[in-house]
């Protein structure tokens, strides 16, 4: 049995009364709910980011024309589908609007069938966009689960990220490679009031590209070797949302100067533009540090990473795994489950050799290294025949034993779904001893039910 077709809802903006009435009738006959407007100003006063339908608008209108109207709608919600109707002389403008995200355009006179077809296609995209937004918002109401672990470091990191995300302040994320700076940046966006707006990442691959300036800042029509072609840069695409600058040390001196100007002025100047454009963006910068907290780029943080201290932002330090060892077993389980889903394989049981490696290895590559080991484990490719760590780098035996015991208890609690009687039977341990151990490791059975 096929799913029911989504309800068609259309905000119709047309200044010609007879054409507006005829278009409305054609849509209503197809079962659409139509809200008509005589001009863009009236529509802008009514529409918001939660509108579940599609906008159909003429291009030639008095006051605010269709192109300016489309730009204003992009500010309200970049995912709102807009279908432009044009005369033959406006086709070039409509094509440019489509390159900037318009859903479709129809040349007058257009048939009712073409209009309905365009509205249905745009409605399906709108339904999917709103469903994805709802899922992101449901997942983003708390950092619990997004940053796993019960260590003091994990709890502190969750608390700081939740507090910072709700504000509009810019953020600098610092930490060694593999500590999850990209994940934290996305989490800050998803927990923020900007969660429904764009999240745009600019990484080393973009900054070191030969066309980095074009990719970042875009180009106005009529400039450069492309002639009349325009291009919206990555920075401008983040307008209304969050711009994440990852690995900013990869930018050359000229690009760094332009990024500094962006950080300080919140304005972007596309190639060939006559004037700068104001942006409403939140900036998150990832700053790579070594284990001492110093900038690890060539020349140090001052020479190769000049942006972070100019931002006037709050700084969040992401700890390496060696500072949150008690979280490693839980994170390893999550990675194993994720890679099992991705590969379509059943997760193998985690044996003593794997737990010993998880507990005793120093994980200098942090989350990246742990994830790689979990993937290899799921694929049956993990090699645990490596020589032990040199003397002097091992942790005390009592700490290794304690971490192993905690991991065993957590596994058993998950299997028993927090049932103490079942846990006692599985581990063949007196109830009082179990309660003492659970209290020692701060393991609450209710968390596993």
HUQUIFEN-V335855 format. One record per pair of residues at least 24 apart in sequence whose C-alpha atoms are under 10 Angstrom apart, sorted by the first residue. I is the first residue (numbers start at 0). J is the second residue. D is the distance in whole Angstrom. If there is no record, write none. Layout:
# HUQUIFEN-V335855
I/J/D
I/J/D
This chain:
# HUQUIFEN-V335855
4/119/9
4/122/10
4/123/9
5/52/10
5/119/8
5/122/7
5/123/7
5/125/10
5/126/8
6/30/8
6/31/7
6/32/8
6/51/9
6/52/8
6/119/9
6/122/8
6/123/10
6/126/10
7/31/5
7/32/6
7/33/8
7/51/9
7/52/7
7/53/8
7/115/9
7/118/7
7/119/7
7/121/10
7/122/7
7/123/9
8/32/5
8/33/6
8/34/8
8/50/9
8/51/7
8/52/4
8/53/6
8/54/9
8/118/9
8/119/10
8/122/8
9/33/5
9/34/6
9/35/8
9/50/10
9/51/9
9/52/6
9/53/5
9/54/6
9/55/7
9/81/10
9/118/8
9/122/9
10/34/5
10/35/6
10/36/7
10/42/8
10/45/10
10/46/8
10/50/9
10/52/7
10/53/6
10/54/5
10/55/6
10/56/8
10/81/9
11/35/5
11/36/6
11/37/8
11/38/9
11/39/10
11/42/8
11/53/9
11/54/6
11/55/5
11/56/6
11/57/9
11/82/10
12/36/5
12/37/6
12/38/6
12/39/6
12/40/10
12/41/9
12/42/7
12/54/8
12/55/6
12/56/5
12/57/6
12/58/9
12/60/9
12/65/9
12/68/10
12/83/10
12/84/10
13/37/5
13/38/6
13/39/8
13/55/8
13/56/6
13/57/6
13/58/9
13/59/9
13/60/8
13/65/10
13/84/9
14/38/6
14/39/9
14/56/9
14/57/8
14/58/10
14/59/9
14/60/6
14/61/8
15/57/9
15/60/9
19/57/10
21/111/10
22/55/10
22/110/10
22/111/8
22/114/9
24/111/10
25/110/10
25/111/6
25/112/9
25/114/9
25/115/8
26/111/8
26/112/10
26/114/8
26/115/7
26/118/9
29/111/10
29/112/10
29/115/8
31/115/9
31/118/10
31/119/10
37/61/10
38/62/8
38/63/8
38/64/9
38/65/9
38/68/9
39/63/6
39/64/7
39/65/7
39/67/9
39/68/6
39/69/9
39/71/10
39/72/10
40/64/10
40/68/8
42/68/9
42/72/10
43/68/8
43/71/8
43/72/8
43/75/9
46/72/8
46/75/8
46/76/10
46/79/10
47/72/9
47/75/6
47/76/8
47/79/9
48/72/9
48/73/10
48/74/9
48/75/6
48/76/5
48/77/9
48/78/9
48/79/7
48/129/10
48/195/9
48/196/10
49/75/10
49/76/8
49/79/9
49/129/8
50/76/9
50/79/8
50/125/9
50/129/9
51/79/8
51/80/10
51/122/8
51/125/7
51/126/7
51/128/10
51/129/8
52/79/8
52/80/8
52/81/10
52/118/9
52/119/10
52/121/8
52/122/6
52/123/9
52/124/10
52/125/7
52/126/8
53/79/7
53/80/5
53/81/6
53/82/8
53/102/9
53/117/10
53/118/7
53/119/9
53/120/10
53/121/7
53/122/6
53/123/10
53/124/10
53/125/7
54/79/8
54/80/6
54/81/5
54/82/6
54/83/8
54/102/9
54/118/9
54/121/9
54/122/10
55/80/9
55/81/6
55/82/5
55/83/6
55/84/7
55/102/10
55/103/9
55/104/9
55/105/10
55/114/9
55/117/10
55/118/8
56/81/7
56/82/6
56/83/5
56/84/6
56/85/9
56/104/9
57/82/9
57/83/6
57/84/5
57/85/6
57/86/9
57/104/10
57/105/9
57/107/10
58/82/10
58/83/6
58/84/6
58/85/6
58/86/8
58/89/7
58/90/10
58/92/9
58/93/8
58/104/10
59/83/10
59/84/9
59/85/7
59/86/8
59/89/8
65/92/10
65/93/9
65/96/10
66/92/8
66/93/8
66/95/9
66/96/7
66/101/10
67/96/10
69/96/8
69/99/10
69/100/9
69/101/8
70/96/9
70/99/9
70/100/10
70/101/10
73/99/9
73/100/9
73/101/9
73/196/10
73/238/9
73/239/9
74/196/9
74/238/8
74/239/7
74/240/10
74/279/10
75/196/9
75/239/9
76/195/8
76/196/7
76/197/9
76/239/9
77/101/9
77/195/9
77/196/7
77/197/8
77/236/9
77/237/10
77/238/9
77/239/9
77/240/10
78/102/10
78/124/9
78/125/7
78/128/7
78/129/9
78/132/10
78/195/9
78/196/8
78/197/9
79/121/9
79/122/10
79/124/9
79/125/7
79/128/9
79/129/10
80/118/9
80/120/10
80/121/6
80/122/8
80/123/10
80/124/8
80/125/7
80/128/10
81/118/9
81/121/8
82/114/9
82/117/8
82/118/8
82/121/8
84/108/9
84/109/8
84/114/9
85/109/9
95/220/9
95/227/10
95/228/8
95/229/7
95/230/9
98/228/10
98/229/8
98/230/8
98/231/9
99/229/9
99/230/8
99/231/7
99/236/9
128/195/10
129/195/9
131/195/10
132/189/10
132/194/8
132/195/6
132/196/9
133/195/9
135/189/7
135/190/9
135/194/8
135/195/8
136/189/7
136/190/8
136/191/10
136/194/7
136/195/8
137/189/10
137/190/10
138/186/10
138/189/8
138/190/9
139/185/10
139/186/7
139/187/9
139/188/9
139/189/5
139/190/5
139/191/9
139/194/8
140/186/10
140/189/8
140/190/6
140/191/9
141/186/9
141/189/9
141/190/7
142/183/10
142/186/7
142/187/9
142/189/10
142/190/8
145/182/9
145/183/9
145/186/8
146/179/9
146/182/9
146/183/8
146/186/9
146/330/9
147/326/7
147/327/9
147/329/7
147/330/6
147/333/9
148/323/8
148/324/10
148/325/8
148/326/5
148/327/8
148/328/9
148/329/7
148/330/7
149/323/9
149/325/8
149/326/6
149/329/9
149/440/9
149/441/8
149/442/9
150/322/9
150/323/6
150/324/8
150/325/6
150/326/6
150/327/10
150/440/10
150/441/10
151/322/10
151/323/8
151/325/10
151/326/10
152/317/9
152/318/7
152/319/10
152/320/10
152/322/8
152/323/6
152/324/10
152/326/9
153/317/9
153/318/9
153/322/10
153/323/7
153/325/10
153/326/8
156/183/10
156/315/8
156/316/8
156/317/7
156/318/9
157/183/10
159/315/8
160/184/9
160/186/8
160/187/6
160/190/9
160/191/10
160/315/8
161/186/9
161/187/7
161/190/7
161/191/8
162/187/9
162/190/9
162/191/10
163/187/7
163/190/9
163/191/8
163/313/8
163/314/10
163/315/9
164/188/7
164/189/8
164/190/6
164/191/5
164/192/8
164/193/9
164/194/10
165/189/10
165/190/7
165/191/5
165/192/7
165/193/9
166/190/10
166/191/7
166/192/8
167/191/8
167/192/8
167/193/9
167/280/9
167/281/7
167/282/9
168/281/7
168/282/8
168/283/9
168/310/10
168/311/9
168/312/6
168/313/7
169/241/9
169/242/10
169/262/10
169/280/9
169/281/6
169/282/5
169/283/6
169/284/8
169/307/10
169/310/7
169/311/7
169/312/5
169/313/7
169/314/9
170/243/9
170/281/8
170/282/7
170/283/5
170/284/6
170/285/9
170/307/9
170/310/8
170/311/9
170/312/5
170/313/5
170/314/6
170/315/7
171/243/10
171/244/10
171/282/9
171/283/6
171/284/5
171/285/6
171/286/7
171/306/9
171/307/6
171/308/9
171/310/8
171/311/9
171/312/6
171/313/6
171/314/5
171/315/6
171/316/8
172/245/10
172/283/7
172/284/6
172/285/5
172/286/6
172/287/8
172/288/10
172/307/9
172/312/10
172/313/9
172/314/6
172/315/5
172/316/6
172/317/7
173/284/9
173/285/6
173/286/5
173/287/6
173/288/6
173/289/9
173/292/8
173/293/9
173/294/9
173/307/10
173/314/7
173/315/6
173/316/5
173/317/6
173/318/9
174/285/8
174/286/7
174/287/6
174/288/5
174/289/7
174/290/8
174/291/9
174/292/7
174/293/9
174/294/9
174/295/10
174/315/9
174/316/6
174/317/5
174/318/6
174/319/7
175/286/9
175/287/6
175/288/5
175/289/5
175/290/6
175/291/9
175/292/8
175/293/9
175/294/9
175/295/8
175/316/9
175/317/8
175/318/8
175/319/7
175/363/9
175/364/8
175/365/8
176/286/10
176/287/6
176/288/8
176/289/8
176/290/9
176/295/10
176/317/10
176/319/9
176/363/9
176/364/7
176/365/7
176/366/9
176/367/8
177/287/10
177/317/10
177/319/8
177/320/9
177/362/10
177/363/9
177/364/6
177/365/5
177/366/5
177/367/5
177/368/8
177/369/9
177/370/10
178/287/10
178/316/10
178/317/6
178/318/7
178/319/6
178/320/7
178/363/10
178/364/8
178/365/6
178/366/6
178/367/8
178/368/10
179/285/10
179/317/7
179/318/9
179/319/9
179/365/9
179/366/7
179/367/8
180/245/9
180/283/10
180/284/9
180/285/6
180/286/9
180/287/9
180/315/10
180/316/9
180/317/7
181/243/8
181/244/10
181/245/8
181/283/10
181/284/9
181/285/8
183/283/10
183/285/10
183/315/10
183/317/9
184/241/9
184/242/9
184/243/7
184/244/10
184/245/9
184/282/10
184/283/7
184/284/8
184/285/8
185/241/9
185/243/8
185/283/9
187/241/9
187/283/9
188/240/8
188/241/7
188/242/9
188/243/9
188/281/9
188/283/9
189/241/10
191/240/10
191/241/10
192/240/9
193/239/7
193/240/5
193/241/7
193/280/9
193/281/9
194/239/10
194/240/8
194/241/9
195/239/9
195/240/8
196/236/10
196/237/8
196/238/8
196/239/6
196/240/5
196/241/8
196/280/10
197/236/7
197/237/5
197/238/7
197/239/7
197/240/5
197/241/6
197/242/8
197/280/10
198/236/9
198/237/6
198/238/9
198/239/9
198/240/6
198/241/5
198/242/6
198/243/7
198/280/10
198/281/10
199/233/7
199/234/8
199/235/9
199/236/7
199/237/6
199/238/9
199/240/8
199/241/6
199/242/5
199/243/6
199/244/9
199/282/10
200/233/8
200/234/9
200/237/9
200/241/9
200/242/6
200/243/5
200/244/6
200/245/7
200/283/9
200/284/10
201/233/8
201/234/8
201/242/8
201/243/6
201/244/5
201/245/6
201/246/8
201/247/8
201/284/10
202/243/8
202/244/6
202/245/5
202/246/6
202/247/7
202/248/10
202/249/8
202/250/10
202/285/10
203/244/9
203/245/7
203/246/5
203/247/7
203/248/8
203/249/5
203/250/8
204/245/10
204/246/9
204/249/8
204/250/10
205/233/10
205/245/10
205/246/10
205/247/10
205/249/9
205/250/9
206/244/9
206/245/9
206/246/8
206/247/7
206/248/9
206/249/6
206/250/5
206/251/8
206/254/8
206/255/9
207/247/10
207/248/10
207/249/6
207/250/6
207/251/8
207/254/10
208/249/10
208/250/9
211/250/9
211/251/10
211/254/8
212/253/9
212/254/7
212/257/9
212/269/9
212/270/8
213/269/8
213/270/7
214/269/10
215/254/9
215/258/9
215/267/9
215/269/9
216/257/9
216/258/10
216/267/7
216/268/7
216/269/5
216/270/7
217/267/9
217/268/8
217/269/5
217/270/6
217/271/9
217/272/9
218/268/9
218/269/5
218/270/4
218/271/6
218/272/7
219/268/9
219/269/6
219/270/6
219/271/5
219/272/6
219/273/9
220/269/10
220/270/9
220/271/8
220/272/8
221/270/10
221/271/8
221/272/9
222/269/10
222/270/7
222/271/5
222/272/8
223/270/8
223/271/7
229/269/10
229/270/9
229/271/10
230/269/9
230/270/9
231/269/8
232/267/9
232/268/10
232/269/8
232/270/10
234/258/10
234/261/9
234/266/10
234/267/8
234/269/10
234/278/9
234/280/9
235/266/9
235/267/7
235/268/9
235/269/9
235/276/9
235/277/9
235/278/7
235/279/9
235/280/9
236/278/10
236/280/10
237/278/9
237/279/8
237/280/7
237/281/9
237/282/10
238/277/9
238/278/6
238/279/5
238/280/5
238/281/9
239/278/7
239/279/5
239/280/5
239/281/8
240/278/10
240/279/7
240/280/5
240/281/6
240/282/9
241/279/9
241/280/6
241/281/5
241/282/6
241/283/7
242/280/7
242/281/6
242/282/5
242/283/6
242/284/8
243/281/8
243/282/6
243/283/5
243/284/6
243/285/8
244/282/7
244/283/6
244/284/5
244/285/6
244/286/9
244/306/10
245/283/8
245/284/6
245/285/5
245/286/7
245/287/9
246/284/8
246/285/6
246/286/7
246/287/7
246/296/9
246/304/9
247/284/8
247/285/8
247/286/8
247/287/9
247/296/10
247/303/8
247/304/6
247/305/9
247/306/8
247/307/9
248/285/10
248/286/8
248/287/9
248/295/10
248/296/7
248/297/8
248/299/10
248/300/8
248/302/9
248/303/5
248/304/5
248/305/8
248/306/9
249/296/9
249/297/10
249/303/8
249/304/9
250/303/8
250/304/9
251/303/9
252/303/9
255/303/9
255/304/9
255/305/8
255/306/8
256/305/9
256/306/9
258/305/10
258/306/8
259/305/8
259/306/6
259/307/10
259/309/8
259/310/9
260/306/10
262/306/8
262/307/9
262/309/8
262/310/6
262/311/10
263/306/10
263/309/8
263/310/7
263/311/9
282/310/8
282/312/9
283/307/9
283/310/9
283/312/9
283/313/10
283/314/10
284/310/9
284/312/9
284/314/9
285/314/10
285/315/10
286/314/10
286/316/10
288/316/9
289/319/10
290/318/9
290/319/8
290/363/9
292/316/9
292/318/10
318/365/9
319/361/10
319/362/9
319/363/8
319/364/9
319/365/6
319/366/8
320/361/8
320/362/7
320/363/8
320/364/9
320/365/5
320/366/7
320/369/9
321/360/9
321/361/6
321/362/7
321/363/8
321/365/8
324/357/9
324/358/8
324/359/9
324/360/10
324/361/9
324/362/10
324/398/10
324/402/8
325/358/9
325/398/10
325/401/9
325/402/6
325/403/9
325/405/8
325/406/9
325/440/9
326/402/9
326/406/9
327/357/7
327/358/7
327/362/9
327/365/10
327/366/9
327/369/8
327/402/9
327/406/9
328/354/8
328/357/7
328/358/7
328/369/10
328/402/8
328/403/9
328/405/9
328/406/6
328/407/10
328/409/9
328/410/9
329/406/8
329/409/8
329/410/9
330/366/8
330/369/8
330/370/9
330/373/10
331/357/8
331/366/9
331/369/7
331/370/7
331/372/9
331/373/6
331/374/10
332/370/10
332/373/8
332/410/9
333/370/9
333/373/9
334/366/9
334/369/8
334/370/6
334/371/9
334/372/9
334/373/6
334/374/7
334/377/10
335/369/10
335/370/8
335/371/10
335/372/9
335/373/5
335/374/7
335/375/9
335/376/8
335/377/6
335/378/10
336/373/9
336/374/9
336/377/9
337/370/9
337/373/9
337/374/9
337/377/10
338/370/9
338/371/10
338/373/7
338/374/6
338/375/9
338/376/9
338/377/7
338/378/9
339/373/9
339/374/8
339/376/10
339/377/6
339/378/8
341/374/10
342/374/9
342/377/9
342/378/8
344/377/7
344/378/8
345/377/8
345/378/10
346/373/10
346/376/9
346/377/6
346/378/9
346/379/10
347/376/8
347/377/6
347/378/9
347/379/9
348/376/10
348/377/9
349/376/9
349/377/10
349/410/10
351/403/9
352/383/7
352/384/10
353/381/9
353/382/10
353/383/8
354/402/10
354/403/7
354/406/8
354/407/9
355/383/10
355/399/8
355/400/10
355/402/10
355/403/7
356/383/7
356/385/10
356/387/9
357/402/10
357/403/9
358/394/10
358/398/9
358/399/6
358/400/9
358/401/10
358/402/7
358/403/7
358/406/9
359/387/9
359/388/9
359/392/10
359/393/7
359/394/7
359/395/10
359/396/10
359/398/10
359/399/7
359/400/10
359/402/9
359/403/10
360/387/9
360/388/8
360/392/10
360/393/8
360/394/9
361/388/9
361/392/9
361/393/9
361/394/9
401/436/10
401/439/10
401/440/9
402/440/9
404/436/9
404/440/9
405/436/8
405/437/8
405/439/9
405/440/7
405/441/10
405/442/9
406/440/10
408/433/9
408/436/9
408/437/8
408/440/9
408/442/8
409/437/9
409/440/10
409/442/8
409/443/10
409/444/9
409/447/9
410/447/10
411/447/10
412/442/9
412/443/9
412/444/7
412/445/10
412/446/9
412/447/6
412/448/9
413/444/9
413/446/9
413/447/6
413/448/8
414/447/9
414/448/10
415/444/9
415/447/8
415/448/8
416/444/8
416/445/8
416/446/9
416/447/5
416/448/5
417/442/10
417/443/8
417/444/4
417/445/6
417/446/7
417/447/5
417/448/5
418/444/7
418/445/9
418/447/9
418/448/8
419/444/7
